[in-house]
């Protein structure tokens, strides 16, 4: 069982909002997760990305693998900070 850092969709129709979560690779996209470590709101004029860097570092240290999309968000978040 692999642990992934990925997006879980929330919000309503045509108004997406995503939580950045740590979850088992076998869990459904919007299902059970281990921990929520941030959020991503793609709709405002400037995208809003919030990530708890301490928890992100912890989970990466434990071997959690970010998805491609989350990896890109992490890189953009590091540039903005």
N, C-alpha and C positions, 0 to 999 in steps of 0.2 A: 504494500500500500504506500503510494507516494503522497507527499504533502505538496500542495500547490498554493501559490499566491495568485488569486484571480479576481475577476469582477463578478459581482452578484447584482443583477438588475433590480431596480425599484422604480418608483414613480408611476405615473399613469400613462395611458395611451398617448403616444407622440410627445411625451415629456419625460425622457429617460433620466434616471439618476442612478449612479452605481456606487456600491460599497466595495472597497478593496478588502478582501477577506482571505484568511488562511483556511483551507479546507482540504479534505481528503480528495484525491483525484477521482474516487469512485462516487462521491456525493453529487447530487444534481446541481445544476448551475445556481438556482435560487434556493437550494435546500439547506441542509445542515452544514454548519461551518464551525471551525474551532475558535476563531477570534476575528473580529473586525479591526483592521489597523488603519483605515482611512476611508476617504470618499472621493468621488470624481463626478463633477457636474459639467457635462459637455455643452450645455445650452447658453450660458451667459456669453456676452461679447468676448470676454476673456475667460477661458476655461478655468474652472476652480478645481485644483487638486490639493487634497489635504492628506498627508501621510505621517503617521507616528514613526519617526526615524528610529527611535530606540527599539520598538517592537519589530520593525522591519529588519533591523540588524540582527536581533535575536533569532528570528525565524530563518533568515538566510544562513546564519551560523549553525542552525539545527538541520540544514539541508533542504529547506523548502525551495521549490523551483518556481520562479515567477513565470507567468505566461508571457508571450511576446508583447501583448498590449500593455500589461502591467509593467514590464521592463521598460517600455517606451515612456510610460507615465512617470516612472521613477527617475529616469534620465532627465525628463523635462522639468520635474519638480526640483531636482538638484540644481539645475541651471537657474530656476526662478528664485531659489533661496539664497 
